[in-house]
Amino acid sequence: QVQLVESGGGLVQPGGSLRLSCAVSGSIFNINFMGWYRQAPGKQRELVATCTTGARTNCASSVKGRFTISRDNAKNTVYLQMNTLKPEDTAVYYCNVMTLTGLEYWGQGTQVTVSS
């Protein structure tokens, strides 16, 4: 059983910061990509950022320069540092993990609300 446990979401004012964490546990091997997606009300789920085992990162253009993804391979944990948050960043954020063999896992989601 593989579990992805997310934490760090919440309510923040525009311009503020949040740090999301996602810890992966269970029988999972050869993790390749770890990343974050988000889904706002009435919209499709979209990629926010991904990070490979070798620390190569990819970020959506809408968050470049504001969000930073990182991971601790020893702890099977991925982080998303979100700075200069905007109301349009409001969404449920989902952790995503993919192995070298193509197995994919999702977290339960954590709500991020940016509002004054």
C-alpha positions in Angstrom: 0.0 0.0 0.0 1.5 3.3 -1.1 0.5 6.5 0.7 1.1 10.1 -0.2 0.4 12.4 2.8 0.3 16.1 2.0 0.5 19.0 4.4 1.0 22.7 4.5 -2.1 24.1 2.8 -4.3 26.8 4.2 -5.5 30.3 3.9 -3.0 33.1 3.1 -3.3 36.7 2.0 -2.1 37.8 -1.4 1.6 38.2 -1.5 2.1 35.7 1.3 3.9 32.3 1.3 3.1 28.7 2.0 5.2 25.5 1.9 3.6 22.3 0.9 5.0 18.9 1.8 4.2 15.4 0.5 5.7 12.3 2.2 5.5 9.1 0.3 5.4 5.8 2.2 4.8 2.1 1.6 6.0 -0.4 -1.0 7.2 1.9 -3.7 10.4 1.6 -5.6 12.4 3.5 -8.2 10.6 6.8 -7.9 11.3 9.0 -10.9 9.1 12.1 -11.0 7.7 13.7 -7.9 5.5 16.7 -8.5 2.5 18.9 -7.8 -0.7 19.5 -9.7 -3.6 21.8 -8.8 -7.3 22.0 -9.6 -9.3 25.2 -9.2 -13.1 25.1 -9.1 -14.6 24.5 -12.5 -11.2 24.0 -14.1 -9.1 21.0 -15.2 -6.2 19.7 -13.1 -3.0 21.3 -14.2 0.7 20.8 -13.7 2.4 23.1 -11.3 5.9 21.6 -11.0 7.8 18.4 -11.2 11.2 17.2 -10.1 13.2 14.2 -11.1 15.5 12.0 -9.0 18.4 14.0 -10.4 16.8 17.3 -9.3 15.8 18.4 -12.8 12.8 20.6 -12.3 10.0 21.8 -14.5 7.5 24.6 -13.6 4.4 25.9 -15.2 5.0 29.4 -16.7 2.3 30.8 -14.4 4.4 30.0 -11.3 7.9 30.4 -12.5 9.9 32.8 -10.3 7.4 32.4 -7.5 7.2 28.6 -6.7 10.1 26.3 -6.1 9.9 22.5 -6.0 12.5 20.4 -4.2 12.7 16.9 -2.9 14.5 14.8 -0.3 15.2 11.4 -1.9 16.2 9.8 1.3 12.9 10.8 2.9 10.8 10.2 -0.3 9.4 13.7 0.3 8.7 16.5 -2.1 8.2 20.1 -1.2 6.6 23.1 -2.9 7.6 26.5 -1.7 5.1 29.1 -2.8 5.9 32.8 -2.6 4.1 35.9 -3.7 0.8 34.0 -3.8 -2.0 35.4 -5.9 -5.8 34.8 -5.7 -5.5 32.8 -8.9 -3.3 30.3 -7.1 -6.3 29.2 -5.1 -6.9 25.5 -5.8 -6.6 22.1 -4.4 -3.0 21.0 -4.7 -2.2 17.3 -5.4 1.0 15.5 -4.9 1.9 13.1 -7.7 4.6 10.4 -7.9 5.6 8.3 -10.9 8.0 5.4 -10.9 10.5 4.3 -13.6 8.1 1.5 -14.5 5.2 4.0 -15.1 3.2 3.4 -11.9 1.5 6.6 -10.8 0.2 7.7 -7.4 -1.8 10.7 -6.2 -2.2 12.3 -2.8 -5.6 13.2 -1.4 -5.1 17.0 -2.1 -4.6 20.0 0.2 -6.6 23.2 -0.1 -4.7 26.5 -0.8 -6.8 29.6 -0.6 -5.3 33.0 -1.3 -7.7 35.8 -0.2 -7.7 39.0 1.7 
